[in-house]
């Protein structure tokens, strides 16, 4: 199977088995528009096509512990540390929040082995002793660390680019809470084109271009991954389409709304923060058209200023506060069981206009199925608490 949810053990990846060929620039958007409604409006940028043999993506979810007993093993921190341990040339890390010793030790070990390691962090979180200690340790070892240094807006990304081939991203902050208390997701994708996108974004931040000063220059906003389904290179293949956007320069809210407007049967969502009236409007319009809308919102945020929770619940009913005693931190929309929207981007004005954020739109029913299962687990916990 080409899609897998990683086990709770660290896994060593064989680069040659993950990615067997580079990418070829071509124009396949007409075909893509037929397969995935809504992409027909994106005919201007060229689509990159990559061929992958083996697992092209790994989807990971946290398993929160109630209560957290402090026995922190088997989490996403171990997964990421193991992946960093496989780096051969370069590791770029953009971390909104970082207090994980396993990850910092993996970065230091890679640096000692001659791997180029670079880090960008959110300055506000350096008020936390654990975060500052990790940054100080990295700097003393000679690892360059850049802070965003802004009074307004956040460097809210949580991504890692490894060797120009792999991208790790999602909602997961590199913290103990993010790993063992909160509901989060991360994806690891084998794609040089996607890595080029994230590297371009990293280079901007590393050079001090944050928020509205970040240029709109994502190299490959649309990527097709052709998956060899039998690992031989001679069997059947299938195509996965990924859209990739960065905030605030790429107008992310508009991209999300465009996907919602294409929903034909069902919209499921998991939201840490939901204050965007425009995104709520799009969901409500589809609900009025007969599309089933279900959602779970982090309970601490349902009464926040501009929260759309009450409005959605009154209109579509099947929107619940989450049941995690800690935090439900996902930012996920699943459309028609075929498309998943995920990443660091909360559905707020600050995410759209001031913060540095990243978003993936993955058109693939197998990936969607994994997120549907995660939605079901969180929805059931919320339902029993409601």
C-alpha positions as CSV (number, residue, x, y, z in Angstrom):
1,X,0.0,0.0,0.0
2,X,1.4,3.4,-1.0
3,X,-0.3,5.3,1.9
4,X,0.5,4.4,5.5
5,X,0.1,5.7,8.9
6,X,3.4,5.2,10.6
7,X,3.7,3.0,13.6
8,X,4.7,4.6,16.9
9,X,8.2,3.3,16.5
10,X,10.9,5.3,14.7
11,X,11.3,4.1,11.2
12,X,14.4,4.3,9.0
13,X,13.7,5.4,5.4
14,X,15.6,4.2,2.4
15,X,15.9,7.1,0.1
16,X,16.2,5.0,-3.1
17,X,13.0,3.1,-2.3
18,X,11.0,6.2,-1.7
19,X,11.9,8.3,-4.7
20,X,13.2,6.8,-7.9
21,X,13.1,9.7,-10.4
22,X,13.1,13.5,-10.5
23,X,10.4,15.7,-11.9
24,X,9.4,16.8,-15.4
25,X,7.7,20.1,-16.0
26,X,4.6,19.6,-18.2
27,X,1.1,20.9,-18.8
28,X,-1.4,18.4,-17.6
29,X,-3.9,20.8,-16.1
30,X,-6.7,20.1,-18.6
31,X,-6.7,16.4,-17.5
32,X,-6.4,17.4,-13.9
33,X,-9.4,19.7,-14.2
34,X,-11.5,16.9,-15.5
35,X,-10.4,14.6,-12.6
36,X,-10.7,17.3,-9.9
37,X,-13.3,20.0,-10.4
38,X,-12.1,23.4,-9.3
39,X,-8.6,23.0,-10.7
40,X,-9.7,24.3,-14.1
41,X,-9.3,27.9,-12.7
42,X,-5.5,27.2,-12.3
43,X,-4.6,26.8,-15.9
44,X,-1.8,29.4,-15.9
45,X,1.0,27.9,-13.8
46,X,2.7,24.8,-15.2
47,X,2.1,21.5,-13.4
48,X,5.1,19.5,-12.2
49,X,4.9,15.7,-12.6
50,X,7.0,13.4,-10.4
51,X,7.1,9.6,-10.5
52,X,7.4,7.9,-7.1
53,X,8.0,4.2,-6.4
54,X,7.2,3.1,-2.9
55,X,5.6,5.1,-0.2
56,X,5.1,8.7,-1.5
57,X,3.5,9.9,1.7
58,X,3.3,8.9,5.4
59,X,0.4,10.3,7.4
60,X,0.8,10.5,11.2
61,X,-1.6,11.4,14.0
62,X,-0.9,12.0,17.7
63,X,-2.5,9.7,20.3
64,X,-3.3,12.0,23.2
65,X,-3.0,10.5,26.7
66,X,-5.5,11.3,29.4
67,X,-4.0,12.1,31.8
68,X,-0.5,12.7,30.5
69,X,1.7,10.7,32.9
70,X,4.9,12.1,31.6
71,X,6.0,8.9,30.0
72,X,6.8,10.3,26.6
73,X,7.8,7.6,24.2
74,X,6.4,6.5,20.8
75,X,5.3,9.9,19.6
76,X,5.9,12.1,16.6
77,X,9.0,13.5,18.2
78,X,10.7,10.1,17.8
79,X,9.4,9.8,14.2
80,X,10.9,13.2,13.2
81,X,14.2,12.6,15.0
82,X,14.6,9.3,13.1
83,X,14.0,11.0,9.8
84,X,16.4,13.8,10.6
85,X,18.9,11.1,11.5
86,X,18.8,9.9,7.8
87,X,19.7,13.3,6.4
88,X,22.7,13.4,4.1
89,X,23.2,17.1,3.2
90,X,20.7,19.6,4.5
91,X,17.9,20.0,7.1
92,X,15.9,23.2,7.2
93,X,13.5,23.6,10.2
94,X,10.7,26.2,10.6
95,X,9.4,25.8,14.2
96,X,6.7,28.0,15.7
97,X,7.2,26.2,19.1
98,X,10.0,23.8,19.9
99,X,10.9,22.2,23.3
100,X,11.7,18.6,22.3
101,X,15.1,17.3,23.3
102,X,14.8,14.4,20.9
103,X,14.5,16.7,17.9
104,X,17.2,19.1,19.1
105,X,19.6,16.1,19.7
106,X,18.8,14.8,16.2
107,X,19.6,18.3,14.8
108,X,22.8,18.5,16.7
109,X,23.9,15.0,15.6
110,X,23.2,15.9,12.0
111,X,25.2,19.1,12.4
112,X,28.2,17.2,13.8
113,X,28.0,14.8,10.9
114,X,28.4,17.6,8.4
115,X,24.8,18.1,7.5
116,X,23.8,21.8,6.9
117,X,21.3,22.5,9.6
118,X,19.3,25.8,9.7
119,X,16.4,26.8,11.9
120,X,13.8,29.6,11.9
121,X,11.8,30.2,15.1
122,X,9.0,32.4,16.4
123,X,10.5,35.0,18.8
124,X,7.5,35.1,21.1
125,X,7.9,31.5,22.2
126,X,11.5,32.1,23.3
127,X,10.0,33.5,26.5
128,X,9.6,29.9,27.4
129,X,12.6,28.5,29.2
130,X,12.6,25.2,27.3
131,X,12.5,26.9,23.9
132,X,15.2,29.3,24.7
133,X,17.4,26.5,26.1
134,X,17.2,24.6,22.8
135,X,17.9,27.7,20.7
136,X,20.9,28.5,22.9
137,X,22.3,25.0,22.6
138,X,21.9,25.0,18.8
139,X,23.6,28.3,18.5
140,X,26.5,27.3,20.7
141,X,27.0,24.3,18.4
142,X,27.2,26.6,15.4
143,X,23.7,26.0,14.0
144,X,22.3,29.3,12.6
145,X,19.0,30.2,14.2
146,X,16.9,33.1,12.8
147,X,14.0,34.7,14.9
148,X,11.1,36.4,13.2
149,X,11.5,39.4,15.7
150,X,8.0,40.9,14.9
151,X,5.6,42.6,17.2
152,X,2.7,41.8,15.0
153,X,2.1,38.5,13.3
154,X,3.5,35.0,13.9
155,X,6.0,32.7,12.3
156,X,3.4,29.9,12.7
157,X,5.0,27.3,10.3
158,X,5.9,23.8,11.5
159,X,7.8,22.3,8.7
160,X,11.1,20.5,7.9
161,X,12.8,20.1,4.6
162,X,15.3,17.3,4.3
163,X,17.9,16.9,1.5
164,X,15.7,18.7,-1.0
165,X,13.6,15.6,-1.2
166,X,11.3,15.2,1.8
167,X,8.9,17.7,3.4
168,X,7.4,17.2,6.9
169,X,4.5,19.5,7.7
170,X,1.1,19.7,9.4
171,X,-0.5,21.1,12.5
172,X,2.0,19.5,14.9
173,X,4.2,21.8,17.0
174,X,7.5,20.4,18.0
175,X,6.6,20.2,21.7
176,X,5.8,17.7,24.4
177,X,2.2,18.9,24.6
178,X,1.9,18.8,20.8
179,X,3.2,15.2,20.8
180,X,1.5,13.6,23.7
181,X,-1.5,15.7,24.8
182,X,-3.0,17.5,21.8
183,X,-4.7,16.1,18.7
184,X,-2.4,16.8,15.7
185,X,-1.4,15.6,12.3
186,X,1.8,15.5,10.3
187,X,2.6,14.3,6.8
188,X,6.0,13.3,5.3
189,X,5.9,13.6,1.5
190,X,8.6,12.5,-0.9
191,X,8.7,15.2,-3.5
192,X,11.6,17.3,-4.8
193,X,9.2,19.9,-6.3
194,X,7.3,20.3,-3.0
195,X,10.7,20.5,-1.2
196,X,11.6,23.3,-3.6
197,X,8.5,25.2,-2.6
198,X,9.2,24.9,1.1
199,X,12.9,25.7,0.6
200,X,11.9,28.9,-1.2
201,X,9.7,29.8,1.7
202,X,12.4,28.9,4.2
203,X,15.0,31.0,2.4
204,X,12.7,34.1,2.6
205,X,12.3,33.8,6.3
206,X,16.0,32.9,6.8
207,X,16.7,36.2,5.0
208,X,14.3,38.1,7.3
209,X,11.3,38.3,5.0
210,X,8.3,37.5,7.2
211,X,4.5,38.0,6.9
212,X,3.5,40.7,4.3
213,X,7.1,41.2,3.2
214,X,7.3,37.6,1.9
215,X,7.1,37.5,-1.9
216,X,4.5,35.4,-3.8
217,X,7.0,33.2,-5.6
218,X,6.1,29.6,-4.8
219,X,7.8,27.6,-7.7
220,X,5.3,24.8,-8.1
221,X,1.8,25.5,-6.7
222,X,0.4,22.4,-8.4
223,X,2.2,19.1,-8.4
224,X,1.2,15.8,-9.8
225,X,2.7,12.7,-8.3
226,X,2.5,9.6,-10.4
227,X,2.5,6.6,-8.1
228,X,3.9,3.2,-9.2
229,X,1.4,0.9,-7.6
230,X,3.5,-2.2,-7.7
231,X,7.0,-0.8,-7.0
232,X,8.4,-2.3,-10.3
233,X,8.1,0.7,-12.6
234,X,6.2,-1.4,-15.1
235,X,2.8,-1.8,-13.5
236,X,-0.2,0.3,-13.0
237,X,0.1,3.9,-11.8
238,X,-2.3,6.4,-10.4
239,X,-2.0,10.2,-10.1
240,X,-2.2,12.3,-7.0
241,X,-2.5,16.1,-7.2
242,X,-1.2,18.4,-4.5
243,X,-1.8,22.1,-4.3
244,X,0.6,24.1,-2.1
245,X,0.1,27.7,-0.8
246,X,1.8,30.0,1.7
247,X,0.3,32.8,3.7
248,X,-0.1,35.7,3.5
249,X,1.2,36.0,0.0
250,X,-0.9,33.3,-1.8
251,X,-4.4,34.3,-0.7
252,X,-4.9,31.0,1.2
253,X,-8.5,31.7,2.4
254,X,-9.6,32.1,-1.2
255,X,-8.0,28.8,-2.1
256,X,-9.8,27.0,0.7
257,X,-13.2,28.6,-0.2
258,X,-12.7,27.5,-3.8
259,X,-12.4,23.9,-2.7
260,X,-15.4,24.1,-0.4
261,X,-17.5,25.5,-3.2
262,X,-16.8,22.3,-5.2
263,X,-18.2,20.0,-2.4
264,X,-21.0,17.8,-3.8
265,X,-21.9,15.4,-0.9
266,X,-20.0,16.0,2.4
267,X,-17.7,18.4,4.2
268,X,-16.0,17.3,7.4
269,X,-13.7,19.7,9.4
270,X,-11.6,19.8,12.5
271,X,-10.7,23.4,13.6
272,X,-8.5,24.7,16.4
273,X,-9.6,28.2,15.6
274,X,-12.5,29.2,13.3
275,X,-13.2,32.9,13.0
276,X,-13.3,33.3,9.3
277,X,-16.7,34.4,8.3
278,X,-16.0,33.9,4.6
279,X,-15.0,30.2,5.1
280,X,-18.1,29.7,7.2
281,X,-20.2,31.4,4.5
282,X,-18.9,28.9,2.0
283,X,-19.7,25.9,4.2
284,X,-23.2,27.3,4.9
285,X,-23.9,27.8,1.2
286,X,-23.0,24.2,0.5
287,X,-25.2,23.1,3.4
288,X,-28.1,24.9,1.9
289,X,-27.4,23.1,-1.4
290,X,-27.8,19.8,0.4
291,X,-24.2,19.0,1.3
292,X,-23.7,17.4,4.7
293,X,-21.5,19.5,6.9
294,X,-19.9,18.0,10.1
295,X,-17.3,19.6,12.3
296,X,-15.5,19.6,15.6
297,X,-14.0,22.9,17.0
298,X,-11.6,23.2,19.9
299,X,-13.8,23.8,23.0
300,X,-11.6,26.6,24.4
301,X,-12.2,28.6,21.2
302,X,-15.9,28.3,20.6
303,X,-16.7,31.5,22.5
304,X,-13.7,33.5,21.3
305,X,-14.2,36.8,19.5
306,X,-15.7,36.3,16.0
307,X,-16.0,32.5,16.5
308,X,-18.2,30.9,13.8
309,X,-19.1,28.0,16.1
310,X,-22.5,29.1,17.2
311,X,-23.5,30.3,13.7
312,X,-22.5,26.9,12.2
313,X,-24.1,24.9,14.9
314,X,-27.4,26.7,14.6
315,X,-27.4,26.2,10.8
316,X,-26.0,22.7,10.2
317,X,-26.4,21.3,13.8
318,X,-23.7,18.7,13.5
319,X,-20.9,20.9,14.8
320,X,-19.5,20.0,18.2
321,X,-17.0,21.3,20.8
322,X,-14.1,18.8,21.0
323,X,-13.7,16.3,23.9
324,X,-10.0,16.3,24.4
325,X,-9.2,17.5,28.0
326,X,-6.1,19.2,26.5
327,X,-6.3,20.7,23.0
328,X,-7.7,19.6,19.6
329,X,-5.2,21.3,17.4
330,X,-6.0,20.1,13.9
331,X,-6.8,22.5,11.0
332,X,-8.3,20.0,8.5
333,X,-11.1,20.0,5.9
334,X,-12.1,16.8,4.1
335,X,-14.3,17.3,1.0
336,X,-16.3,14.5,-0.5
337,X,-13.9,11.9,0.9
338,X,-11.5,12.7,-1.9
339,X,-9.7,16.0,-1.0
340,X,-7.9,16.9,2.2
341,X,-6.9,20.5,3.2
342,X,-4.3,20.5,6.0
343,X,-1.3,22.4,7.4
344,X,-0.5,25.1,9.9
345,X,-3.2,27.6,8.7
346,X,-5.9,28.4,11.2
347,X,-9.1,29.9,9.7
348,X,-8.5,33.4,11.1
349,X,-7.8,36.8,9.8
350,X,-4.3,36.9,11.3
351,X,-3.5,33.6,9.5
352,X,-4.6,35.0,6.2
353,X,-3.0,38.5,6.4
354,X,-0.1,38.6,9.0
355,X,1.2,35.1,9.9
356,X,3.6,32.9,8.0
357,X,1.6,29.8,7.3
358,X,1.6,26.8,4.9
359,X,-1.2,24.8,3.4
360,X,-1.6,21.6,1.4
361,X,-4.6,20.5,-0.6
362,X,-4.2,16.8,-1.4
363,X,-6.6,15.3,-4.0
364,X,-6.4,11.6,-3.2
365,X,-9.1,9.3,-1.7
366,X,-6.6,7.1,0.1
367,X,-5.1,10.0,2.0
368,X,-8.6,11.4,2.6
369,X,-9.7,8.0,4.1
370,X,-7.0,8.3,6.8
371,X,-8.2,11.8,7.7
372,X,-11.8,10.6,7.7
373,X,-10.8,7.9,10.2
374,X,-9.1,10.6,12.4
375,X,-12.2,12.8,12.1
376,X,-14.4,9.8,13.2
377,X,-12.3,9.3,16.4
378,X,-12.4,12.9,17.3
379,X,-16.0,13.3,16.4
380,X,-17.0,10.3,18.6
381,X,-15.1,11.7,21.6
382,X,-16.8,15.1,21.1
383,X,-20.2,13.5,20.7
384,X,-19.9,11.6,24.0
385,X,-19.0,14.8,25.7
386,X,-21.6,17.0,24.2
